[in-house]
Amino acid sequence: MKQLVNQVTRAWQFMLCAAVLAACSKSQPTSMNPGESSNVTGIEYNVEGNFTLDEYLGQPEAPNMVYIEGGRFTMGSFEEDLMGSRDNLERTVTVASFYMDKTEIANINWLEYLFDIRQDSTTEFYESALPDTTVWRRSLAFNDPYEDHYLRYPGFRFFPVVGVSWRQANDYCAWRTSVVNEKLVEESGAEVDVPEGGRIPLESGVVLPDFRLPTEAEWEYAAKALIGTQYLDENQTHSRIYPWDGHATRNPYGKEMGSMLANFKRGRGDYAGIAGKLNDGAMITDYIYEYPPNDFGLYNMAGNVNEWVLDVYRPLSYQDFDDLNPIRRDGTIDPEEKYDNEEFPNFQGEFNSLVTNELRVYKGGSWADVAYWLSPGTRRYLEQDSATATIGFRCAMIRAGTNY
């Protein structure tokens, strides 16, 4: 009997403690439950003439995006430096949590963009948004069908858009931010005052942060997808050459054993293999959902098309980066004037450095690249106004209102 009484007493004590903790937690304001009045002035919210707080239920879900939990990782190339550039040496950095498109932006997405801006933008802006379809043109190759059909023919709808410059990709991100947030406001039924020509206020709590290109560090972190490789919750005991486990480009498991894990150029003149046994099934680009996703759920983080990132290219960025959310925006610390090479002209007495503040990094390898470029740590660069048939992009977004 005494034992039963003790058990009942302990049960009541537990329930009482739980009730007290619940009451305490309810009394402490949070972003989603700030209370009816200010915790520092006592003044009521949402009373006429007082400070107004809109309802906030957390960051809305962004279409086509997946959550990337941030953390520490070793940024840099784990491949042999075949180019001798030594421009991405290993260093430890931390990347905050963010969101990224699970797929590359496809032709159908770009056609939707062109349709929309044609309705309410100037002719000049519409024409500036057109992809450069001549990127397929080759004097000694018959790529004419791609030049005419790749962007607009329905069969290519869900293939990655190419012929898009870094500037055009950024314009797309700005447009996507606007139209997605307008739709979210409409669906929420919230009454939001938008300044003429301005953006929807972030304070409304129903809109998303800006869509944008990922930073180089974010892109590399997301591609490697080193989750589930920890030892004792602190140490990562494995790394990856590619966005998948193992040192090879073929699937080592199950019914798909032997099939290629990415769309790339296997060797000189070999873009897809032989008829009847195509090794990656694509002479050029491929369906954006083709090939297995990595552990973050991202498709084609190696191969198919290279992808633009935000960063300005500098060969020595690894020396100057901050170690938290690193990015190279411009020539800070490493100005472009430094690369004029006035002291070391070439044999013709000319200065031919390519490094400027208009060079942007692209990552990931493409349908026309050999396997070396599929490693997330490799990096190349191109003028921000240039475009090729091998570069596309995907969008990223911060995870707002969080400290990790």
LINTA-V268333 format. One record per pair of residues at least 24 apart in sequence whose ideal C-beta (glycine too) atoms are under 10 Angstrom apart, sorted by the first residue. I is the first residue (numbers start at 0). GAP is how many residues later the second one is. Records with the same first field share a line. If there is no record, write none. Layout:
I->GAP ; GAP
This chain:
29->26
30->25 ; 26 ; 27 ; 174 ; 370 ; 371
31->24 ; 25 ; 26 ; 173 ; 369
51->151
52->150 ; 152
53->134 ; 136 ; 137 ; 138 ; 147 ; 149 ; 150 ; 151 ; 152
54->133 ; 135 ; 149 ; 150 ; 151
55->147 ; 148 ; 149 ; 150 ; 345
56->131 ; 148 ; 149
57->147 ; 342 ; 343 ; 344
58->40 ; 146 ; 148 ; 149 ; 150 ; 338 ; 339 ; 340 ; 341 ; 342 ; 343
59->120 ; 121 ; 124 ; 127 ; 128 ; 145 ; 146 ; 147 ; 148 ; 149
60->38 ; 123 ; 147
61->37 ; 38 ; 39 ; 114 ; 115 ; 118 ; 122 ; 146 ; 147 ; 149 ; 333 ; 335
62->38 ; 113 ; 117 ; 120 ; 145
63->35 ; 36 ; 37 ; 38 ; 39 ; 41 ; 42 ; 45 ; 112 ; 330 ; 331
64->33 ; 34 ; 35 ; 36 ; 37 ; 143 ; 146 ; 329 ; 330 ; 331 ; 332
65->33 ; 34 ; 35 ; 36 ; 37 ; 156 ; 227 ; 230 ; 231 ; 232
66->30 ; 31 ; 32 ; 33 ; 229 ; 230 ; 332
67->27 ; 28 ; 29 ; 30 ; 31 ; 32 ; 146 ; 150 ; 153 ; 154 ; 157 ; 159 ; 228 ; 229 ; 230 ; 328 ; 331
68->26 ; 27 ; 28 ; 29 ; 152 ; 158 ; 227 ; 330 ; 335
69->24 ; 25 ; 26 ; 27 ; 28 ; 148 ; 151 ; 152 ; 254 ; 255 ; 329 ; 332 ; 334
70->24 ; 25 ; 26 ; 150 ; 155 ; 156 ; 159 ; 165 ; 333
71->149 ; 154 ; 162 ; 164 ; 251 ; 252
72->144 ; 147 ; 148 ; 151 ; 152 ; 153 ; 163 ; 166
73->146 ; 150 ; 152 ; 162 ; 165 ; 303
74->141 ; 142 ; 145 ; 146 ; 149 ; 243 ; 246 ; 248 ; 251 ; 301 ; 302
75->144 ; 242 ; 300 ; 301 ; 303
76->143 ; 164 ; 241 ; 295 ; 298 ; 299 ; 300 ; 301 ; 302
77->146 ; 161 ; 162 ; 163 ; 164 ; 297 ; 298 ; 299 ; 300
78->162 ; 163 ; 292 ; 293 ; 294 ; 295 ; 296 ; 297 ; 298 ; 299
79->292 ; 295
80->296 ; 297
81->288 ; 290 ; 291 ; 296
82->289 ; 290 ; 295 ; 296 ; 297
84->230 ; 293 ; 294 ; 295
85->229 ; 230 ; 232
86->226 ; 227 ; 228 ; 229 ; 230 ; 231 ; 274 ; 291 ; 292 ; 293 ; 294
87->128 ; 132 ; 227 ; 229 ; 230 ; 273 ; 275 ; 287 ; 288 ; 289 ; 290 ; 291
88->227 ; 228 ; 229 ; 230 ; 288
89->149 ; 228 ; 287
90->227 ; 228 ; 230 ; 232 ; 235
91->231
92->124 ; 127 ; 128 ; 225 ; 228 ; 229 ; 230 ; 231 ; 232 ; 233
93->123 ; 127 ; 228 ; 229 ; 230 ; 231 ; 232 ; 310
94->119 ; 120 ; 122 ; 123 ; 124 ; 125 ; 126 ; 127 ; 229 ; 230 ; 231
95->122 ; 228 ; 229 ; 302 ; 303 ; 306 ; 307 ; 308
96->301 ; 302 ; 305 ; 306 ; 307
97->111 ; 114 ; 116 ; 117 ; 120 ; 123 ; 124 ; 227 ; 298 ; 299 ; 300 ; 301 ; 302
98->109 ; 110 ; 112 ; 115 ; 119 ; 123 ; 296 ; 297 ; 298 ; 299 ; 300 ; 301
99->114 ; 118 ; 119 ; 121 ; 122 ; 123 ; 196 ; 197 ; 198 ; 201 ; 294 ; 295 ; 296 ; 297
100->110 ; 113 ; 121 ; 187 ; 197 ; 198 ; 206 ; 292 ; 293 ; 294 ; 295 ; 296
101->186 ; 187 ; 191 ; 194 ; 195 ; 196 ; 197 ; 198 ; 292
102->55 ; 57 ; 184 ; 185 ; 186 ; 187 ; 190 ; 195 ; 196 ; 197 ; 201 ; 291
103->54 ; 55 ; 56 ; 57 ; 58 ; 181 ; 184 ; 194 ; 195 ; 196 ; 197 ; 200 ; 201 ; 202 ; 203 ; 260 ; 288 ; 289 ; 290 ; 291
104->55 ; 56 ; 59 ; 64 ; 67 ; 68 ; 71 ; 183 ; 200 ; 202 ; 287 ; 288 ; 289 ; 290
105->50 ; 51 ; 52 ; 53 ; 54 ; 55 ; 179 ; 181 ; 182 ; 183 ; 286 ; 288
106->24 ; 43 ; 44 ; 45 ; 46 ; 47 ; 48 ; 49 ; 50 ; 51 ; 52 ; 53 ; 54 ; 55 ; 178 ; 181 ; 285
107->43 ; 46 ; 48 ; 49 ; 50 ; 51 ; 53 ; 180
108->48 ; 49 ; 51 ; 52 ; 63 ; 67 ; 179 ; 286
109->41 ; 42 ; 50 ; 51 ; 52 ; 53 ; 54 ; 58 ; 62 ; 282
110->40 ; 41 ; 46 ; 50
111->63 ; 64 ; 67
112->48 ; 55 ; 58 ; 59 ; 62 ; 63 ; 66
113->37 ; 38
115->59 ; 60 ; 62 ; 63
116->54 ; 55 ; 58 ; 62
120->54
124->46
127->37 ; 39 ; 40 ; 43
128->35 ; 38 ; 39 ; 42 ; 43 ; 46
129->33 ; 34 ; 38
130->30 ; 31 ; 32 ; 33 ; 34 ; 37 ; 256 ; 258 ; 261
131->30 ; 31 ; 32 ; 33 ; 36 ; 254 ; 255 ; 256 ; 257
132->29 ; 30 ; 254 ; 256
133->29 ; 253 ; 255
134->27 ; 28 ; 29 ; 251 ; 252 ; 253 ; 254 ; 255 ; 256
135->26 ; 27 ; 148 ; 252 ; 253
136->252
137->251
142->141 ; 246
145->137 ; 138 ; 139 ; 243
146->242
149->134 ; 135 ; 239
155->128 ; 129 ; 131
156->130 ; 131
157->128 ; 129 ; 130 ; 131 ; 132
158->123 ; 125 ; 126 ; 127 ; 128 ; 129 ; 131 ; 145 ; 146 ; 233
159->103 ; 125 ; 126 ; 127 ; 128 ; 140 ; 144 ; 145 ; 146 ; 147 ; 206 ; 207 ; 230 ; 231 ; 232 ; 233 ; 234
160->124 ; 127 ; 144 ; 230 ; 231 ; 232
161->122 ; 123 ; 142 ; 143 ; 144 ; 204 ; 205 ; 225 ; 226 ; 227 ; 228 ; 229 ; 230 ; 231
162->224 ; 225 ; 226 ; 227 ; 228 ; 229
163->141 ; 144 ; 223 ; 224 ; 227 ; 228 ; 229
164->143 ; 195 ; 217 ; 218 ; 219 ; 220 ; 221 ; 222 ; 223 ; 226 ; 228
165->47 ; 142 ; 143 ; 144 ; 192 ; 193 ; 194 ; 195 ; 196 ; 216 ; 217 ; 218 ; 219 ; 220 ; 221 ; 225 ; 227
166->141 ; 191 ; 193 ; 216 ; 217 ; 218 ; 219 ; 220
167->140 ; 216 ; 217 ; 219 ; 225
168->43 ; 44 ; 138 ; 139 ; 140 ; 141 ; 191 ; 215 ; 218 ; 222 ; 223 ; 224 ; 225 ; 226
169->41 ; 42 ; 43 ; 138 ; 140 ; 190 ; 214 ; 223
171->39 ; 41 ; 221 ; 223
172->37 ; 38 ; 39 ; 40 ; 220 ; 222 ; 223 ; 224
173->25 ; 36 ; 37 ; 38
174->36
175->32 ; 34 ; 35 ; 36 ; 219 ; 221
176->30 ; 31 ; 32 ; 33 ; 34 ; 35 ; 218 ; 220
177->32 ; 33
179->27 ; 28 ; 31
180->25 ; 26 ; 27 ; 28 ; 29 ; 30
181->25
182->24
183->24
201->198
204->196
207->189 ; 190 ; 192
208->188 ; 189 ; 190 ; 191 ; 192
209->185 ; 186 ; 187 ; 188
210->183 ; 184 ; 185 ; 186
211->98 ; 183 ; 184 ; 185 ; 186
212->94 ; 95 ; 96 ; 97 ; 98 ; 147 ; 180 ; 181 ; 182 ; 183
213->93 ; 94 ; 95 ; 96 ; 97 ; 113 ; 149 ; 179 ; 180 ; 181 ; 182 ; 183
214->94 ; 95 ; 96 ; 110 ; 111 ; 112 ; 113 ; 114 ; 146 ; 181
215->93 ; 94 ; 95 ; 96 ; 97 ; 101 ; 105 ; 110 ; 111 ; 112 ; 144 ; 145 ; 146 ; 147 ; 160 ; 163
216->92 ; 93 ; 94 ; 100 ; 104 ; 105 ; 106 ; 107 ; 108 ; 109 ; 110 ; 111
217->91 ; 92 ; 93 ; 107 ; 108 ; 109 ; 178 ; 180
218->79 ; 82 ; 88 ; 89 ; 90 ; 91 ; 92 ; 142 ; 143 ; 144 ; 145 ; 157 ; 160 ; 174 ; 175 ; 177
219->81 ; 89 ; 143 ; 144 ; 155 ; 156 ; 157 ; 158 ; 159
220->75 ; 155
221->72 ; 74 ; 75 ; 76 ; 79 ; 154 ; 172 ; 174
222->71 ; 73 ; 75 ; 77 ; 78 ; 79 ; 84 ; 140 ; 141 ; 151 ; 152 ; 153 ; 154
223->70 ; 71 ; 72 ; 77 ; 151 ; 152 ; 153
224->68 ; 69 ; 70 ; 71 ; 72 ; 73 ; 76 ; 151
225->68 ; 69 ; 70
226->67 ; 68 ; 69
227->67
228->66
238->138
239->54 ; 55 ; 135 ; 136 ; 137
240->61 ; 130 ; 131 ; 133 ; 134 ; 135 ; 136
241->52 ; 59 ; 60 ; 61 ; 123 ; 129 ; 132 ; 133 ; 134
242->48 ; 49 ; 50 ; 51 ; 52 ; 53 ; 55 ; 56 ; 57 ; 58 ; 59 ; 60 ; 121 ; 131 ; 132 ; 133
243->47 ; 48 ; 49 ; 50 ; 51 ; 57 ; 58 ; 130
244->49 ; 50
247->123
248->30 ; 31 ; 53 ; 54 ; 122 ; 125
249->29 ; 30
250->40 ; 41
255->36
258->32 ; 33
259->31 ; 43 ; 111
260->30 ; 31 ; 33 ; 41 ; 42 ; 113
261->24 ; 28 ; 29 ; 30 ; 38 ; 39 ; 40 ; 41 ; 42 ; 102 ; 103 ; 104 ; 105 ; 107 ; 109 ; 112
262->24 ; 27 ; 28 ; 37 ; 39 ; 40 ; 41 ; 42 ; 102 ; 103 ; 104 ; 105 ; 106 ; 111
263->38 ; 39 ; 40 ; 101 ; 102 ; 103 ; 104 ; 105 ; 106 ; 107 ; 108 ; 109 ; 110
264->38 ; 100 ; 101 ; 102 ; 103 ; 104 ; 105 ; 106 ; 108
265->104 ; 105
266->103 ; 104
267->102
269->100
270->96 ; 97
271->95
279->24 ; 87
281->85
282->84 ; 85
283->82 ; 83 ; 84 ; 105 ; 106
284->81 ; 82 ; 83 ; 104 ; 105 ; 107
285->81
287->104 ; 106
293->82
297->96
298->95
299->64 ; 65 ; 66 ; 92 ; 94
300->62 ; 63 ; 64 ; 73 ; 75 ; 93
301->61 ; 62 ; 63 ; 64 ; 67 ; 69 ; 71 ; 72 ; 73 ; 74
302->61 ; 62 ; 63 ; 64 ; 65 ; 66 ; 68 ; 70 ; 71
303->60 ; 61 ; 62 ; 63 ; 86 ; 88
304->57 ; 59 ; 60 ; 61 ; 62 ; 63 ; 64 ; 83 ; 84 ; 85 ; 86 ; 87 ; 88 ; 89
305->55 ; 56 ; 57 ; 58 ; 59 ; 60 ; 61 ; 62 ; 63 ; 67 ; 74 ; 76 ; 82 ; 84 ; 85 ; 86 ; 87
306->54 ; 55 ; 56 ; 57 ; 58 ; 59 ; 84 ; 85 ; 86 ; 87
307->52 ; 53 ; 54 ; 55 ; 56 ; 74 ; 76 ; 79 ; 83 ; 84 ; 85 ; 86
308->51 ; 52 ; 53 ; 54 ; 55 ; 70 ; 84 ; 85 ; 87
309->50 ; 51 ; 86
310->48 ; 49 ; 50 ; 51 ; 52 ; 68 ; 70
311->24 ; 43 ; 44 ; 45 ; 46 ; 47 ; 48 ; 49 ; 69 ; 72
312->41 ; 42 ; 43 ; 44 ; 45 ; 46 ; 47 ; 48 ; 49 ; 66 ; 67 ; 68 ; 69 ; 70 ; 71
313->24 ; 25 ; 41 ; 43 ; 45 ; 47 ; 67
314->24 ; 40 ; 64 ; 66
315->39
316->44 ; 62
324->73
327->29 ; 32 ; 33
328->28
329->27
330->24 ; 25 ; 26
353->27 ; 28 ; 29
354->26
355->25 ; 27 ; 28
356->27
357->24 ; 25 ; 26 ; 27 ; 28
358->24 ; 25 ; 27
359->24 ; 25 ; 26 ; 31
361->26 ; 28 ; 29 ; 30 ; 31
362->28
363->26 ; 27 ; 28 ; 30
364->25
365->24 ; 25 ; 26
